[in-house]
Amino acid sequence: MITKAFLLAAGLGTRLRPLTDSTPKCLVPICSKPLLGWWIDLMEGYGIEEVLINLHHLSEQVKSFVQSYPAKIRFQFYYEEKLLGSAGTLRENKEFVKNEDAFYILYADNLTNYNLTLFSEFHRKKNQLLTMALFETDNPKACGVAELDKEDTIISFEEKPKDPKSNLANAGLYIAKPDIIDMIPNLEITDIGFHLLPRLTGKMAGWKSSDYLIDIGTIDNLNIANKEWSEIIKKGR
């Protein structure tokens, strides 16, 4: 079982202003509950025991929420005075996962009910350096897009491509082996999509899921998420 996760939660949430002027993006409410609360429930439900959360914007609010939330997960906080980028956070916290066979990397600005058990079983079967969760999108030019071969190996990946090779988009959920951290370049701001994933072409697998996922990064998506998540809750999913 995979028991450790990075939860990337330091974003500024600029597209959600003025809401995020006073509320961190990861604490924006979905169906009257902060998004981060839904993430903690999901992680605990799938056996994750230790989580490292990176902090930046309104960090004390995030820290206070996590410390007061009723969960058995052990949390570590990593404050970034200057944002390092998603891959930079991994690079600077290599020790957190050095003895693990695999760990999760999760983007806290998504809302999802992904089945992490099926995800981890797929990763174990494929035995690649990294497994990326994928979903079908109608707007691949706005996403990180992966191309798969018949063995579910990602043979190309491009962030926001002008000429997409598929409609399979990066869902912002990964399972990785610690080896990937040594492949992260030492840039001031280092992004997983732009700077790490292209280096893993041919060494990572793509897992397609039809479970629910939405990036709540805009007001329109936030309104959609509240409506759709309410229906999911009613159905008990």
Secondary structure, DSSP 8 states (H G I E B T S, - for coil): ---EEEEE-----GGGTTHHHHS-GGG-EETTEEHHHHHHHHHHHTT--EEEEEE-TTHHHHHHHHHHS----EEEEEE-SS---HHHHHHHTGGGGTT-S-EEEEETTEEE---HHHHHHHHHHH--SEEEEEEE-S-GGGSEEEEE-TTSBEEEEEES-SS-S-SEEEEEEEEE-GGGGGGS---SS--IIIIIGGGGTTSEEEEE--S-EEE--SHHHHHHHHHHHHHHHHHT-
